[in-house]
Amino acid sequence: INLLESRRLQEETTLRKIIRKLIAEAKTSKIKVHDTTAGNELERLFSMGSFLSDLETDYHALRTSPEQRKSFAAHILHATKSLLERDQMNRREDDEYEKEETTLKTSPDKSFDVNVVDSGVAKEEQTQREQTEKFVLIPGMDEAGASAAERTWKRLEPQILSALQVAGKSLQDRAQFEEYLIINLTDYFNQWEEAISSVETKRVEASPL
């Protein structure tokens, strides 16, 4: 048993070294320039800073069962989609407010009190915003994976928001950023799971009957 455990630890150590090397090479290599602002912001997000390494390290730390990693990935993807929806909602509200301000300035109506706010609508919008801001736990999924994802998300969220400050300015960039952010996250989760599964398969094959 000690021999098998030693072999397993050695394989995991080797895998981690390879992954760290690939990430380090990606960071030090010349950043690829894309034809769109959204593409460049995605490139910076995944190739610079700690975004990808934080995600990879925390994913690989969940080794008790595949269900933990499945839960981790599902919660990160869900939180990402909620963040994108919340940001879009905030931008829409800002645009509507600016339009209302412009209308009032160009054609003021003396009978209209600008200080009167529809409290029902405002309350509904506030409730919707608060719900999307919460890190939602998905029912039926592994709790350890969910907790790990919530901890990781606190570091990922500000980096995504920073990228959105640039990529979210135009409809074209925003659509591309949203689409390929989810695609890239999903692809990385799949790659990491395949690597872990490969190590586990080799360990089982090497164990005596």
C-alpha positions in Angstrom: 0.0 0.0 0.0 2.8 2.4 0.9 4.4 1.7 -2.5 1.2 2.5 -4.3 0.6 5.6 -2.3 4.2 6.8 -3.0 3.7 6.2 -6.7 0.4 8.1 -6.7 2.0 11.1 -4.9 4.9 11.1 -7.4 2.5 11.1 -10.4 0.5 14.0 -8.9 3.7 15.9 -8.2 4.8 15.4 -11.8 1.5 16.5 -13.1 1.5 19.7 -11.0 5.0 20.5 -12.1 3.9 20.2 -15.8 0.9 22.4 -15.3 2.8 25.1 -13.4 5.4 25.1 -16.1 2.8 25.5 -18.8 1.2 28.4 -16.9 4.5 30.1 -16.3 5.4 29.8 -20.0 2.1 31.3 -20.9 2.7 34.3 -18.6 6.2 34.9 -19.8 5.5 34.5 -23.5 4.4 37.3 -25.7 0.7 38.0 -25.3 -1.2 37.2 -28.5 -3.0 40.2 -30.1 -6.5 39.6 -31.4 -8.6 41.5 -33.8 -11.2 42.6 -31.2 -11.0 44.3 -27.9 -13.0 41.5 -26.3 -10.4 39.0 -27.6 -7.6 41.0 -26.1 -9.3 41.3 -22.7 -9.9 37.6 -22.6 -6.3 37.0 -23.5 -5.1 39.2 -20.7 -7.6 37.6 -18.2 -6.4 34.1 -18.9 -2.7 34.7 -19.7 -1.8 37.4 -17.1 -2.3 37.7 -13.4 -3.5 34.9 -11.1 -6.9 34.1 -12.7 -6.0 30.9 -14.4 -3.5 29.6 -11.8 -6.0 30.3 -8.9 -8.7 28.4 -10.8 -6.4 25.4 -11.7 -4.9 25.1 -8.2 -8.2 25.1 -6.4 -9.7 22.6 -8.9 -6.8 20.2 -8.5 -7.0 20.4 -4.7 -10.4 18.5 -4.9 -9.2 14.9 -5.1 -11.6 12.9 -2.9 -14.1 12.4 -5.7 -15.0 13.6 -9.2 -18.3 14.9 -7.8 -16.4 17.6 -5.8 -14.7 18.9 -9.0 -18.0 18.7 -10.9 -19.6 20.8 -8.3 -16.7 23.3 -8.3 -16.9 23.7 -12.0 -20.7 24.0 -12.1 -20.7 26.7 -9.3 -17.9 28.8 -11.0 -19.8 28.7 -14.3 -23.1 29.6 -12.6 -21.5 32.5 -10.7 -19.9 33.7 -13.9 -23.1 33.8 -15.8 -24.9 35.5 -12.9 -22.1 38.2 -12.8 -22.5 38.8 -16.6 -26.3 39.1 -16.2 -25.9 41.5 -13.2 -23.4 43.7 -15.1 -25.7 43.8 -18.1 -28.6 44.8 -15.9 -26.6 47.6 -14.3 -25.5 49.0 -17.7 -29.1 48.9 -18.9 -30.3 50.8 -15.9 -27.5 53.4 -16.4 -28.5 53.9 -20.0 -32.2 54.3 -19.1 -31.3 56.8 -16.4 -29.2 58.9 -18.8 -32.0 58.9 -21.4 -34.5 60.1 -18.8 -32.1 62.8 -17.7 -31.7 63.9 -21.3 -35.4 64.0 -21.8 -36.1 66.0 -18.7 -33.4 68.6 -19.7 -34.6 69.0 -23.3 -38.4 69.0 -22.6 -39.1 69.7 -18.9 -42.6 69.1 -17.7 -43.4 71.4 -14.8 -46.2 69.2 -13.7 -43.8 66.2 -13.2 -41.9 65.9 -10.0 -38.5 64.3 -10.8 -38.1 63.4 -7.1 -41.0 61.0 -7.2 -39.8 57.4 -7.7 -41.9 54.4 -8.4 -41.1 52.5 -5.1 -42.5 49.3 -6.4 -40.3 49.1 -9.4 -37.3 50.3 -7.5 -37.8 47.7 -4.8 -38.2 44.9 -7.4 -35.0 46.0 -9.2 -33.1 46.1 -5.9 -34.3 42.6 -5.0 -33.3 41.2 -8.3 -29.9 42.8 -8.0 -29.4 41.4 -4.5 -30.3 37.9 -5.7 -27.8 38.0 -8.6 -25.1 39.3 -6.3 -25.3 36.3 -4.0 -23.1 33.2 -4.6 -25.9 30.7 -5.2 -25.4 27.1 -4.0 -26.8 24.6 -6.5 -29.1 22.0 -4.8 -27.9 18.4 -4.9 -24.3 19.1 -5.7 -21.3 18.3 -3.6 -20.9 20.8 -0.7 -17.1 20.6 -0.5 -16.9 21.6 -4.2 -19.4 24.4 -3.7 -17.5 25.8 -0.7 -14.2 25.7 -2.6 -15.8 27.4 -5.6 -17.3 30.2 -3.3 -13.8 30.8 -1.9 -12.2 30.9 -5.3 -14.9 33.1 -6.7 -14.0 35.9 -4.4 -10.6 36.2 -6.2 -12.0 35.6 -9.7 -14.9 38.1 -9.6 -12.9 41.4 -9.5 -10.7 40.2 -12.3 -13.7 39.5 -14.6 -15.2 42.9 -13.7 -12.0 44.6 -14.5 -12.0 43.0 -18.0 -15.6 44.0 -18.4 -14.8 47.6 -17.8 -13.2 47.6 -21.2 -14.9 44.7 -23.1 -18.4 45.7 -22.0 -18.4 49.1 -23.7 -19.8 47.9 -27.1 -22.4 45.3 -27.9 -20.1 43.4 -30.2 -17.3 43.1 -27.7 -19.6 42.3 -24.9 -21.3 39.5 -26.8 -17.9 38.0 -27.8 -16.5 38.4 -24.2 -19.4 36.6 -22.6 -19.5 33.8 -25.1 -15.8 32.9 -25.1 -15.4 33.4 -21.3 -17.8 30.6 -20.7 -16.3 28.5 -23.5 -12.8 28.9 -22.2 -13.7 28.1 -18.6 -15.6 25.0 -19.7 -12.6 23.9 -21.9 -10.1 24.3 -19.0 -12.3 22.3 -16.6 -12.6 19.5 -19.2 -8.8 19.5 -19.8 -8.0 19.4 -16.1 -10.5 16.6 -15.5 -9.0 14.6 -18.3 -5.5 15.0 -16.9 -6.7 13.9 -13.4 -8.6 10.9 -14.8 -5.5 9.8 -16.8 -3.4 9.8 -13.6 -6.1 7.9 -11.7 -6.4 5.4 -14.5 -2.7 4.7 -14.5 -2.7 4.3 -10.7 -5.5 1.7 -10.9 -3.8 -0.2 -13.7 -0.6 -0.3 -11.7 -2.2 -1.6 -8.5 -2.0 -5.4 -7.9 -5.1 -7.5 -8.3 
